[in-house]
Amino acid sequence: MRYWIYLCEIKSTSFSNSERENRQHTNLIRKL
């Protein structure tokens, strides 16, 4: 439970930083 909350906090804090990475990841999935 604590681990899930920890992940959510990281997601919310680093969302703006990893937005570009998420976009690239989505592009990779589309290529597959």
C-alpha distance matrix in Angstrom:
0.0 3.8 5.3 5.2 6.5 8.6 10.0 10.8 12.6 14.5 15.5 16.9 18.7 20.1 20.9 24.5 24.9 23.6 25.2 28.2 26.2 24.5 28.0 29.3 26.6 27.5 31.1 30.5 28.8 31.9 34.2 32.7
3.8 0.0 3.8 5.4 5.1 6.1 8.7 9.9 10.5 12.4 14.2 15.4 16.5 18.2 19.6 22.9 23.1 22.3 24.3 27.2 25.3 24.0 27.6 28.9 26.5 27.8 31.3 30.7 29.5 32.6 34.8 33.6
5.3 3.8 0.0 3.8 5.5 4.9 6.2 8.7 9.9 10.6 12.3 14.4 15.4 16.3 17.7 21.2 21.0 19.8 21.9 24.6 22.4 21.2 24.9 25.9 23.3 24.8 28.2 27.4 26.3 29.6 31.5 30.2
5.2 5.4 3.8 0.0 3.8 5.3 5.1 6.3 8.7 9.9 10.5 12.4 14.3 15.3 15.9 19.6 19.9 18.5 20.1 23.0 21.0 19.3 22.8 24.2 21.6 22.6 26.2 25.7 24.3 27.3 29.6 28.4
6.5 5.1 5.5 3.8 0.0 3.8 5.4 5.0 6.2 8.6 9.7 10.6 12.3 14.2 15.0 18.4 19.1 18.3 19.9 23.1 21.6 20.1 23.5 25.2 23.1 24.0 27.6 27.5 26.4 29.2 31.7 30.8
8.6 6.1 4.9 5.3 3.8 0.0 3.8 5.4 5.2 6.3 8.6 10.1 10.7 12.2 13.8 17.1 17.1 16.5 18.6 21.6 19.9 18.9 22.6 23.9 21.9 23.4 26.8 26.5 25.8 28.8 30.9 30.2
10.0 8.7 6.2 5.1 5.4 3.8 0.0 3.8 5.4 5.1 6.1 8.7 10.0 10.5 11.5 15.1 15.0 13.8 15.7 18.6 16.7 15.5 19.1 20.4 18.3 19.7 23.1 22.8 22.0 25.1 27.2 26.5
10.8 9.9 8.7 6.3 5.0 5.4 3.8 0.0 3.8 5.4 5.0 6.2 8.6 10.0 10.2 13.7 14.6 13.7 14.9 18.3 17.1 15.4 18.7 20.7 18.8 19.6 23.2 23.5 22.5 25.2 27.7 27.3
12.6 10.5 9.9 8.7 6.2 5.2 5.4 3.8 0.0 3.8 5.4 5.2 6.1 8.5 9.8 12.7 13.5 13.5 15.2 18.5 17.6 16.6 19.9 21.8 20.4 21.6 24.9 25.3 24.9 27.5 29.8 29.7
14.5 12.4 10.6 9.9 8.6 6.3 5.1 5.4 3.8 0.0 3.8 5.5 5.2 5.8 7.9 10.9 10.8 10.5 12.8 15.7 14.5 14.1 17.5 19.0 17.7 19.4 22.5 22.7 22.6 25.4 27.4 27.4
15.5 14.2 12.3 10.5 9.7 8.6 6.1 5.0 5.4 3.8 0.0 3.8 5.6 5.4 5.5 9.1 9.7 8.7 10.2 13.4 12.5 11.2 14.6 16.5 15.2 16.3 19.6 20.1 19.8 22.3 24.6 24.8
16.9 15.4 14.4 12.4 10.6 10.1 8.7 6.2 5.2 5.5 3.8 0.0 3.8 5.8 5.3 8.2 9.9 10.2 10.9 14.5 14.5 13.3 16.0 18.5 17.7 18.5 21.6 22.7 22.5 24.5 27.0 27.5
18.7 16.5 15.4 14.3 12.3 10.7 10.0 8.6 6.1 5.2 5.6 3.8 0.0 3.8 5.7 7.4 8.2 9.6 11.1 14.3 14.4 14.2 17.0 19.0 18.7 20.0 22.8 23.7 24.0 26.2 28.4 29.0
20.1 18.2 16.3 15.3 14.2 12.2 10.5 10.0 8.5 5.8 5.4 5.8 3.8 0.0 3.8 5.5 5.0 6.0 8.2 11.0 10.8 11.1 13.9 15.6 15.4 17.1 19.7 20.5 21.2 23.4 25.3 26.0
20.9 19.6 17.7 15.9 15.0 13.8 11.5 10.2 9.8 7.9 5.5 5.3 5.7 3.8 0.0 3.8 5.4 5.2 5.7 9.2 9.6 8.9 11.4 13.8 13.7 14.7 17.3 18.7 19.1 20.9 23.1 24.1
24.5 22.9 21.2 19.6 18.4 17.1 15.1 13.7 12.7 10.9 9.1 8.2 7.4 5.5 3.8 0.0 3.8 5.7 5.3 8.2 9.9 10.1 11.6 14.0 14.9 15.8 17.9 19.6 20.6 21.9 24.0 25.5
24.9 23.1 21.0 19.9 19.1 17.1 15.0 14.6 13.5 10.8 9.7 9.9 8.2 5.0 5.4 3.8 0.0 3.8 5.7 7.2 8.1 9.6 11.4 12.9 13.9 15.7 17.4 18.6 20.0 21.8 23.3 24.7
23.6 22.3 19.8 18.5 18.3 16.5 13.8 13.7 13.5 10.5 8.7 10.2 9.6 6.0 5.2 5.7 3.8 0.0 3.8 5.4 4.9 6.1 8.5 9.8 10.3 12.2 14.2 15.1 16.4 18.4 19.9 21.1
25.2 24.3 21.9 20.1 19.9 18.6 15.7 14.9 15.2 12.8 10.2 10.9 11.1 8.2 5.7 5.3 5.7 3.8 0.0 3.8 5.4 5.1 6.3 8.8 9.8 10.6 12.6 14.4 15.4 16.7 18.7 20.3
28.2 27.2 24.6 23.0 23.1 21.6 18.6 18.3 18.5 15.7 13.4 14.5 14.3 11.0 9.2 8.2 7.2 5.4 3.8 0.0 3.8 5.4 5.1 6.4 8.6 9.9 10.7 12.6 14.4 15.5 16.8 18.8
26.2 25.3 22.4 21.0 21.6 19.9 16.7 17.1 17.6 14.5 12.5 14.5 14.4 10.8 9.6 9.9 8.1 4.9 5.4 3.8 0.0 3.8 5.3 5.1 6.1 8.6 9.8 10.6 12.4 14.3 15.3 16.8
24.5 24.0 21.2 19.3 20.1 18.9 15.5 15.4 16.6 14.1 11.2 13.3 14.2 11.1 8.9 10.1 9.6 6.1 5.1 5.4 3.8 0.0 3.8 5.4 4.9 6.2 8.6 9.8 10.5 12.4 14.3 15.4
28.0 27.6 24.9 22.8 23.5 22.6 19.1 18.7 19.9 17.5 14.6 16.0 17.0 13.9 11.4 11.6 11.4 8.5 6.3 5.1 5.3 3.8 0.0 3.8 5.4 5.1 6.3 8.8 10.0 10.7 12.6 14.6
29.3 28.9 25.9 24.2 25.2 23.9 20.4 20.7 21.8 19.0 16.5 18.5 19.0 15.6 13.8 14.0 12.9 9.8 8.8 6.4 5.1 5.4 3.8 0.0 3.8 5.4 5.0 6.3 8.8 9.8 10.6 12.7
26.6 26.5 23.3 21.6 23.1 21.9 18.3 18.8 20.4 17.7 15.2 17.7 18.7 15.4 13.7 14.9 13.9 10.3 9.8 8.6 6.1 4.9 5.4 3.8 0.0 3.8 5.4 5.1 6.4 8.7 9.9 10.8
27.5 27.8 24.8 22.6 24.0 23.4 19.7 19.6 21.6 19.4 16.3 18.5 20.0 17.1 14.7 15.8 15.7 12.2 10.6 9.9 8.6 6.2 5.1 5.4 3.8 0.0 3.8 5.4 5.1 6.3 8.7 10.0
31.1 31.3 28.2 26.2 27.6 26.8 23.1 23.2 24.9 22.5 19.6 21.6 22.8 19.7 17.3 17.9 17.4 14.2 12.6 10.7 9.8 8.6 6.3 5.0 5.4 3.8 0.0 3.8 5.4 5.1 6.3 8.8
30.5 30.7 27.4 25.7 27.5 26.5 22.8 23.5 25.3 22.7 20.1 22.7 23.7 20.5 18.7 19.6 18.6 15.1 14.4 12.6 10.6 9.8 8.8 6.3 5.1 5.4 3.8 0.0 3.8 5.4 5.1 6.4
28.8 29.5 26.3 24.3 26.4 25.8 22.0 22.5 24.9 22.6 19.8 22.5 24.0 21.2 19.1 20.6 20.0 16.4 15.4 14.4 12.4 10.5 10.0 8.8 6.4 5.1 5.4 3.8 0.0 3.8 5.4 5.1
31.9 32.6 29.6 27.3 29.2 28.8 25.1 25.2 27.5 25.4 22.3 24.5 26.2 23.4 20.9 21.9 21.8 18.4 16.7 15.5 14.3 12.4 10.7 9.8 8.7 6.3 5.1 5.4 3.8 0.0 3.8 5.4
34.2 34.8 31.5 29.6 31.7 30.9 27.2 27.7 29.8 27.4 24.6 27.0 28.4 25.3 23.1 24.0 23.3 19.9 18.7 16.8 15.3 14.3 12.6 10.6 9.9 8.7 6.3 5.1 5.4 3.8 0.0 3.8
32.7 33.6 30.2 28.4 30.8 30.2 26.5 27.3 29.7 27.4 24.8 27.5 29.0 26.0 24.1 25.5 24.7 21.1 20.3 18.8 16.8 15.4 14.6 12.7 10.8 10.0 8.8 6.4 5.1 5.4 3.8 0.0
